[in-house]
Amino acid sequence: MEFALTQDQQMMREAARALHEREIAPVLAAHDADASLPKAAMLKIFAALAKLGITAPRLPERDGGGGLSMLAYGLMFEQLPPVVSIALMSHECTIARIWAETTAENRQRFLPDLLAGRKICCTGTTEPDVGSDPRSVKTRVVRDGDELVITGRKMWITNVTICDLINVSCDEGPDARGLATLRRLVVERDKTPFETREIRTLGLRQGHLGEALFDAARVPLDNALGNSGDAARMLTLTWNGNRPLVGLAAVHLAQRALDLARDYAGLRVQFGTKIGGHQLIQKNLADIETAVMTSRLLCYYALDAIDRGDRANGSSAMAKRYATSACEQAISLAMHTHGAMGISEELGLERLYRDIRMLPIPDGTNEILTLIQGRELTGIDAFRA
């Protein structure tokens, strides 16, 4: 068992960190921190990510992807600010789904602009009454000659308000149990216009979370992905990879909070000494560092399990649930360490706190993840009989 990063892994991590400092942070700093970025700014960021090969890290190099292991991708993902990394995750996992489930002709039609960051994509699964149970979707698709017609509403979709292409999960009719038979369709916005609306949120405010309305939207039959009824399985495989990545987005925020708290403890003086010399401040710092380290290692473990081909449903759920909770507590401790400065907008800790509160939601709430882990432990499904 080897816990030290290899030289290649260290270089990948440093390359992502340098890209953030050189090309991403200036774009974010140039715009209002409480407003979604203009699409032109996001395209600039995606073009920078493409240079690093992480707009499609799960694809083989022969097909234009990064050819990365999930662990290698996670090492790089952790270095990016979550408002960017969560947008990247929506984009790249949509690319991976299209690549895995369509024809060679459609790959050539859809993917080059997405890989290069010239276009932005996303996936729409969640609906107003449907979250962690994709088999209950109500967005319908029916065939009409050589076209498929979509009617329904999707929401809580990252990138949707600026996307050029969306992968939509639809119901094409009930199965024997009365549940939706899922079908995925690629909708190209320039050919099939649809309505979108931004949803204002507590954190990650420079991002693009929103909803989409499809009112008898027509797409070519060729835009269907995969086989009828296999969408739920593909969603599970994608979620298993995404959940530790979301955990690493939480680690990114908590690491920043740790750095700020440690620096402050070495400067701030109370009762005639630097507060870093007080025992309870040292306990806070130790607890923050422990949360960061354990969260990071658990997420790395889950990603490595995927690379090894192990069943990762439980480890993936555990990693995201633990990391988002532990790192939220770590940022709260960092705010306590700063006293009044911790709640000031000037310092930025309050933004880290708002941002991390967003992360337990995507790719399965912590309550759902608890049940997934419990199912893996017991072999008993708490969702359905």
N, C-alpha and C positions, 0 to 999 in steps of 0.2 A: 504494500500500500504506500502510495507516494502522495504527500500533501503539498510539496513544493511545486510551483509552476515550472514548466520547462522554459527554456530560452525562447522558443517560438511563442509560447503562450504569453510570456512577459512582453514580447514585442508586439503581439496583437493588442494586448491591453493598453500598452503605452501609445500605440498608433491611434486607438479610439479616443484616448484621453487627449492627445495632441490635436486630433481633428475637432474635438469639442471646443478646446480653448481657442483654436485658430479660426475655425470657420462657422461654428454653430453659436457659441456664446455671443459673438458680436452681433449676429442677426437677432437673437433674442433681446439683447440689451438695447437695440435700436428701436424697439417697438414697445408699446404700452404693455406692462406686465399683467394687466387685468382685462385685456381684450384679445380676441383670437387673431392670430397672425394673418396678414394678407396671403392669398394663395401664392403670389410671386415669392414671398419670403419662404414659404414652405417648400416650394420647388427648388429654391436655392439650397435649402438644407438637404433635401432628398438627393440633389445632384452631388453634394459633398459626400453623403453616405454611400452613393453608388461608387465613388472612387475607392472606397474602402472595401467594396464587395459585399456589403451587408444589406442591400435592398433585396437580396435573395440568397441569404446565407445557407438555406436548407437545400438549394438546388445544386446539382453537380456542376463543376467548372465547364464541362463540355457543352452545357446548355446555358452558359452565361451567368451561372450562380457563383456563390462564394465557395461551395464545396466544404463548408465548415462542419465540424462536429457541433452538437448542441452546447457542449461545455465551452468550446472556443467562442461560439456566438455569445453565450452568456457572459464570458469575461469581457467582451467588447461592449455588450449591451449595458452592463453595469456602469460604464464610464459616461454614458449619455444622460442628459437631464431627462427626467420622466416625461415632460411634455413632448419631447422629441422621441424618446424610446417607445412610448406607448403608440404614438402615431406610426413609427417604423414597424412595430409589431403588427398593427392592423394591415399595413401595406404588404409586408413580406409574407405573412401567413396566407393572405389572399393570393399572392403570386404562387405560393407553394401549392395551394389547392387547385388553382387553374392548371399549373404545370402537370400535376399528378392525374388530373381527371378530364383532360380534353385531348383533341387530336393534334398531330404535329402541325397541321395547317393553322389551327387556332392558336397554338403556342406562338407561331411566327406572327400571327395577326395581333395578338394581345400583349405579348410579353416584352418585346424590345424597348418600347417607350417606358414601361413600368420599371424594368431593370435599370435603365439609365436615369431614372428620376425625372423624366420629362412629363410623365403623367402620374397621377396618384390614384390608388385603389383602396377598397375597404370591403368588409363583409357585413351583411345585414341578416341577423338571425333573431335577435330579441324584438318583442312586440309589447304593446301596452299591457297585455295580460299574460305575457309569456316571457320568462327569464331563463332560469336554469333548466327548464323542461322543453327542449326544442321540438319534441314530438307533439306538442300542443299548438303549434303555430297555426294561425288562421289566414295568413296571406295565401291566396289561392292562385293556382296556375292551371289554365286549361289550354288544350291544343285547338288551334283554328287553322286548318290547312298546314302551311309551312311555317306558321308562327305560333309562339306561345304567348298567352295573354295573362299578365300579372295584375292582381287587384289586392291591395292591402297596405298596411302601414308598419314600418319598422322604426325602432328608436334605440337610443343609447349606442349609436354607431360612431366610432372614432373615424374621423376623416370625411364623413359623409357630405358635409356642406362644401367641401372643396374637391371631391373626388371626380375623376373622369370615368371611372368604371366601378361597379359594385357587384359583388357576388351575393345573390339573394337566395335564402332558403325559403321554399314555398311548399304548400300542401297540395298534392295532386289527387287527393282522395283518401278515405280512411282505409286502414288495414283491417285484419280480422278482429283486432281488439278495439277498433274504433279510434285508434290513434292516427295521426297524420302520416302519410307516406311522403317523406321529404324528397324534394328535388331542388337542386341548385342551378341557378341560371346567372349568366353574365349579362349585365345590363350596361351598355355603353351610352353614356349620358348625351353625347353629341348626336346619336342616332335615335335614342329613346329618351326624350327629356322627362324628368320627374321632379317633383317638388321636394325641397329640403328646408329644414328650419333648425337653427342653432338652439341648443339647450344651455342656458347659463347655469354654471355650477359653482360649488364651493371653492374648488382648486383647479389646478392645471388650466388656468384661464386663457393661456395663449394657444391652447389646443382647439380642436374642432369636434365637439361632441354634439350629435344632433339626431334628427329623425327624418325619415323619407316616406313619401306618400306615392303609391303606384295606383293610378286610376286607369284600369284597362290598358296598361303599358304593354306594347307589343315588341317582342324580340324574336329574331330568327330562331328556328328550331335548332340550328347548329350551335346556339349559345348555351344549350343545356350541358351541364357538367356531370360526369360520372354516370352511374346507373341509378335508376329509380329505386328509392328506398335505402341507399347506402349513406345518405347524408349524415345521419346521426352518428354512425361509426367514424366518419371522417372528422366530424366536429370533436369527438372525444379524443382522437389522436392529436388534433391540433391543440386542444385545450391542455393536454398533458405536457406539451412543449411550452405553451404560453405561461402556464401558472408559475413555474420557477422564474421565468423572466420577469413577471410582475413582481415577484418577491425581490429580485435583484434591483428593480426600480426603487423599491422601498429601501433597500440597503444603500443605494446611492444617496438618498435623502438623509438617512440616518448617519452616514459617514460624514456628510457635510455638517450636520448638527454636532457630531463629536468633535470635529476639527475646530468649530467655532467655540464650543464649550471649553475645550482644552486650552485654547489660546486665551480666552477670557479669564480662566482660572489662574493663569500665569501673570495677569496684568492687574486685575481688580483687587484693591486693598480694602479690607475691613478689619476692625479691631487690631490695627497696627501690623497686619501681615497679609500677604497675598492669599486670596480665598482658596487657592489650590493647596494651601497648607492645612486647611480645616478638614477634619475627618469625614464629615458628611458630604462635602464637595468631592472628595476623593472617591467616596462610595458611589456618588452619582456618575462620575466619569467611568468608574470600573463597570458599573451596571450598563451604561451606554455602550461601552466597547464590547462587553460580553454579548449584548443583543445584536450588535453589528456582525460580530464574528460568527456567532452561532447561526444567524440568518443566512449569511453568505455561504457558509459551509453546507448547510442543509439544501440550499438552492443548487449549489454545485453538485451535490450528491444526486439530486433528482435528475439533473441534466445528464450526468454521467450514466445514470441508470438507463436513460433513454438511448444513449450512445451504445451501451452494451446490449441493447435489445431486451432488457428486462421489462416486465410489466410495471409501468410507472404510475398507474392510476393513484395509488395510495401515497407514494413518495412525492409525487407532484402536488397533490392536494395538501399534504402536510407542509411542504416547503412554502407554498404561497400563504397558507393560513398562519403559520408561525411567523414568517418574516414580516408580513404586513402588520400583525399585532405587536410583535416585539419592537419593531422599528418605530411604530407610532408611539409606544411608551418611551422609547429612547429619545425621541425628539421632544416629548413632553418634559422629560428629565433635563434635557439641555436648556429648555426654556426656564425651568426652575433654577438652574445653575446661574443663569444670567439675571435673575431677579426681574426688576421692572424692564430692563432692556430686552428681556426675552419676549415681551408682548408688543414691542415697538415694530412698526413697519420698517423703520430705518435699518434694523439689523437683518431682517429677512427670515428669522426663525418662524415667525407666524405664517409665512408663505409656505415654508417646508411643512408645517403642521397641516395647513389646508390641503396641500398637494397630497400628502401621504394618506389623508382621510379618504381620498378618491380611490385608492388602490385596492381595498378589499372587495370592490364591486365587480370589476371586469373578470371574465372567464371563471365565474363561480363565486358566489358570496362565501364568507367564512362558515356560515351555517351549513350550506350545501357541501362545502369541502370537508367539514367534520363528518358528515354522513357518508361521503365517499370513502374517507379513510376508515370509518367504522365498518363499512361494507367489506373493504379489503381485509380487515382484521377478522371479521366473523363469518364472512361468506353469506350474510343475510342482507338483502336489499331493503333499506328503509323507505325507498321511494314508492315502489309499486309491488304488489303481490306477484 
